[in-house]
């Protein structure tokens, strides 16, 4: 019997706490709790792919949304918000446009 379930928004969560698995994985990778307002993003848009390498922590929802806007401009709205495996099946480098260079925060070395 699994100790997780998929919630109404499509995210895998722990049954005992309701905590989304992607947020737990991000905290483990960072070695700290997420700060208030931080948003964990699935690079491939697959809400069930909680591999640490597939997660990126944005400092806030606005920065997360801006990444989706840049992504939509480059690849289209459908890919940006829903994900399309056939676009980047074996290419994780396409998300690099949205990584550390976009942020000036002095704590950005904590982000994954």
C-alpha positions as CSV (number, residue, x, y, z in Angstrom):
1,X,0.0,0.0,0.0
2,X,1.4,3.4,-1.0
3,X,2.0,6.1,1.5
4,X,1.3,8.8,-1.2
5,X,-1.7,10.0,-3.2
6,X,-2.3,12.4,-6.0
7,X,-4.2,15.5,-4.8
8,X,-6.9,17.5,-6.7
9,X,-4.2,19.7,-8.3
10,X,-2.3,16.7,-9.7
11,X,0.6,16.7,-7.2
12,X,1.9,13.7,-5.3
13,X,1.4,14.1,-1.5
14,X,2.2,12.1,1.6
15,X,-1.0,10.5,3.1
16,X,0.0,11.1,6.7
17,X,0.8,14.8,6.4
18,X,-0.7,16.0,3.1
19,X,2.7,17.6,2.3
20,X,3.5,17.7,-1.4
21,X,6.4,15.3,-2.2
22,X,8.1,17.9,-4.5
23,X,8.3,20.4,-1.7
24,X,9.8,17.7,0.7
25,X,12.3,16.6,-2.0
26,X,13.3,20.3,-2.5
27,X,13.9,20.8,1.2
28,X,16.0,17.6,1.4
29,X,18.1,18.8,-1.6
30,X,18.6,22.3,-0.2
31,X,19.3,21.0,3.3
32,X,16.8,23.5,4.8
33,X,13.1,24.2,5.0
34,X,11.5,26.2,2.2
35,X,11.2,29.9,3.0
36,X,7.7,31.5,3.0
37,X,6.7,32.3,-0.5
38,X,9.2,30.0,-2.2
39,X,7.8,28.0,-5.1
40,X,9.0,24.6,-6.2
41,X,8.9,24.3,-10.0
42,X,8.9,21.0,-12.1
43,X,11.3,21.8,-15.0
44,X,9.6,19.2,-17.3
45,X,6.1,20.3,-16.1
46,X,5.4,16.7,-15.0
47,X,3.9,17.1,-11.5
48,X,4.7,13.5,-10.7
49,X,8.4,13.7,-11.6
50,X,9.8,14.7,-8.3
51,X,13.4,13.9,-9.1
52,X,15.7,16.5,-7.4
53,X,17.2,17.3,-10.8
54,X,13.7,18.1,-12.1
55,X,13.0,20.7,-9.4
56,X,13.9,24.3,-9.2
57,X,13.0,26.6,-6.3
58,X,11.9,30.2,-7.2
59,X,12.0,32.9,-4.5
60,X,8.3,33.8,-5.1
61,X,5.3,33.2,-7.3
62,X,6.1,36.2,-9.5
63,X,9.5,34.9,-10.5
64,X,8.0,31.5,-11.1
65,X,5.3,33.0,-13.3
66,X,7.9,35.1,-15.3
67,X,9.7,31.9,-16.1
68,X,6.5,30.5,-17.5
69,X,6.0,33.6,-19.5
70,X,9.5,33.4,-21.0
71,X,8.9,29.7,-21.7
72,X,5.6,30.4,-23.3
73,X,7.1,33.0,-25.6
74,X,9.8,30.5,-26.6
75,X,7.8,27.3,-26.9
76,X,4.1,28.2,-26.6
77,X,1.5,28.3,-23.8
78,X,0.6,24.7,-24.0
79,X,4.2,23.6,-23.2
80,X,4.8,26.3,-20.7
81,X,1.9,25.4,-18.4
82,X,1.0,21.8,-19.2
83,X,4.3,20.3,-20.4
84,X,5.0,18.4,-23.6
85,X,7.3,15.5,-23.3
86,X,7.8,15.3,-27.1
87,X,9.4,18.8,-27.1
88,X,12.3,18.0,-24.8
89,X,12.3,14.3,-24.3
90,X,16.0,14.0,-23.6
91,X,17.0,17.7,-23.3
92,X,17.1,19.2,-19.8
93,X,19.2,22.1,-20.9
94,X,16.3,24.0,-22.3
95,X,15.3,25.2,-18.9
96,X,18.7,26.6,-18.2
97,X,17.5,30.0,-19.5
98,X,15.6,30.4,-16.2
99,X,18.2,29.4,-13.7
100,X,20.6,31.5,-11.6
101,X,21.3,34.3,-14.1
102,X,17.8,35.6,-13.7
103,X,18.1,36.4,-10.0
104,X,20.0,39.0,-8.0
105,X,19.2,37.7,-4.5
106,X,22.3,37.1,-2.4
107,X,20.9,33.8,-1.2
108,X,20.5,32.4,-4.7
109,X,23.1,29.8,-4.1
110,X,20.6,28.1,-1.8
111,X,18.1,27.6,-4.7
112,X,18.1,24.3,-6.6
